Structures are given as C-alpha cells and as structure tokens.
C-alpha cells in the first residue's frame, strides 16, 4: 500500500470531523447533510455532496472505518498517478453519480409501490402526511392505530391492512436518508482495477487473493443483485446498494472516456 497522499488525507480528516461532530456537538447534522429523497421535507440542494462525508452513527464504527481504509488504500494510488485535481474531480463525480442512481431507484420503487394502492385515491395533501409521518409511533399498547391523522386518512379511503403495509414500505424509502463515502469509494475501486488490473485483492473474511480485474466486477455485480433483491450482501439491511452501483458505473464511464481520449494504450495493459 502506498503512502497516504495529501488529498486523500484531507478527505479522511473531513470525514472524521463530520463523524465526531455529528455524534457529539451537532447531532442535528444528519437531517441537514444526509441525502434525503428530493420530495422529503428534509431535502436540501447540497445533500448530494454533503452525504458522502456523513456516516452511520455510533455505535457503528465499521461504516466509516472500512470506507476510510478503502479510500486510503485505493485513493492514494490514484492520486499518486493523477495528481490531486483530477483525483478530487473523479472522487466527487463518483459520489454524485452514486446519489443520482440511488435517488432514481428510490423514485422508481416509491412510485411502483404507490401505484399498487392508486385505487384508494388518496389526495396529495394526505399522501404527504402518510409519507412523512412516523408510522412506528402510531399504535397503542393493543396494536391499534391511535386516533389522529393516520387513522383519519385510512378510514377515509377505506384502506385495508395489505394496502397500509404497501404505504409503509413506500414511506420508509421516502424517509430513509443515505450517508457515506461508499458510492464515491466504489468509483475509486473501479478506477484502481482499470489502472492496476493484475493487482491481487481479497476480502478480510475471505483471504483468497483475486486479481482486481475479476474482483471488482464481482463485487459490483453482487451489489447489483442484492439491490434488485432488496437484501444485504452481508446480512441485515440499511445498505444503499444502488448508490454503490451508481458510483461504480460513474467511475467506469469516466475511466472508459479517459482511456479512449487521453491515455496511451500501453498504460492500460
């Protein structure tokens, strides 16, 4: 592994500062800086950039640790060959590509779910309430819906339990914010595979060395499949697989364009 380069070091410092601050003195930062669905009340125009400097809250340390470890390991190699300007442009571009695909897939999935309950004819104002309300706090000790906005809307449109469950699934996607440098990092990993295709990589829990030109496509394919299935490659949930794919795809397209237009072919052997 190469010495950590200057821009990578600055990115790591910024990420660590954001992580410490958002878990101590600025606990409300998540609502301002994480990436929310564009129609959510918490969305702001700067979030496609700021979300890549935010990470899962304590006690989860693995999220930021693995992202920063990957950034140091792969990003330093790229900055060493490209220089800081080109590397930073590439890194931010991949993060934006990750945000774009993640948001686009959320739009598709939310609207597909709501299409299933379109016969209920819920008004725009009522749908706004349903999408923004905290559904976990709407039930009493007997698991009955508490009197209020949610109960009134469901009764008005005569929604059954199955239809309500569909609405809740859409609301969860609507309300869940994306954080992390993973999307940008996936673009960096793809670029590393372009630059050093025969470098051997391996997962920490699967210590079998695999050449980068095989390892990285398999990693991205795994994220794509898990995203389509709505599952986590490591178990559990909460992973924005399409953000990973978006960052990787952006990185691939940029590298393909640069290879075609700028690089000597021998450099890519």
Secondary structure, DSSP 8 states (H G I E B T S, - for coil): -----HHHHHHHHHHHHHHHHHTTT-TTHHHHHSB--TTSTT--TTHHHHGGG----TT--HHHHHHHHHIIIIIHHHHHHH-HHHHHHHHHHHHHHHHHHHHHHHHHHHHHHHHTTGGG---HHHHHHHHHS-GGGSB-TTS-B-TTHHHHHHHHHT--HHHHHHHHHHHHHHH--B--SHHHHHHHHHHHHHH-TT-EEEETTEEEEEEHHHHHHHHHHHHHHHHHHT--TTSSS---HHHHHHHHHHHHHHHHHHHHHTS-GGGG-
